[in-house]
Amino acid sequence: MNIEFRGVDVQITDAMKSFIEGKLKRFDRYLKEAGEDQVEIIVSISAVRSRHKDFAGDSKPIVYRVDMHMYLKNIPHGSIHAWEEDIDVFTALDQVLDEIERQLIKLKQRRLEQRRVSAKIKEQMHAPEPIAPEEREKPLIVEEELVLDKPMSVEDALFELEQSHAFFLPFLDIETGNLRIVYRKKGGNFGLINTKCKFS
């Protein structure tokens, strides 16, 4: 993740940089798919004198404007922007980071939905022709091919399982490369099986 800081009439301090970098760590789970070296962030902080006096009516306070641009270079439409203004620079930073997180969640959900639609279209295109009732046989075991999309996190796999009507979902863990299976349990919660099988 490459972070560039720009200050306009503001000295960007080490405390501000540490605050931003610390908060950005919580986005790691959303940015795994993009790849750390493919994420570029520009944080711009500017300061202007407010047009209105403060509550005491003594002076016009300084207002900080924080703009944050995030570019996910290898994801289509992966450009995110948010801005906020406040008399406290850390409050403005916090609000901008919350908005960036909200947009990252929306982007991730949109990409999962696109994947589901693609998979459905692919499934329909390869659907077998209907067989006449008299020709149908029901074997005891039906062999099926295990199709794994690109590796995903446990959170992504759980999200896909919740959106589908399946009882289980095998997936490649993005962190370990192991085949794992998330499944529905009778109590309404979910289980996770780690097979320790690796796929190259």
Secondary structure, DSSP 8 states (H G I E B T S, - for coil): -EEEEEEESS---HHHHHHHHHHHGGGHHHHTTT-GGGEEEEEEEEEEE-SS--TTSS---EEEEEEEEEEETTSTT-EEEEEEEESSHHHHHHHHHHHHHHHHHHHHHHHHHHHHHHHHHHHHHT------GGG----S---------S-B-HHHHHHHHHHS--SEEEEEBTTT-EEEEEEE-TTS-EEEEEEEEE--
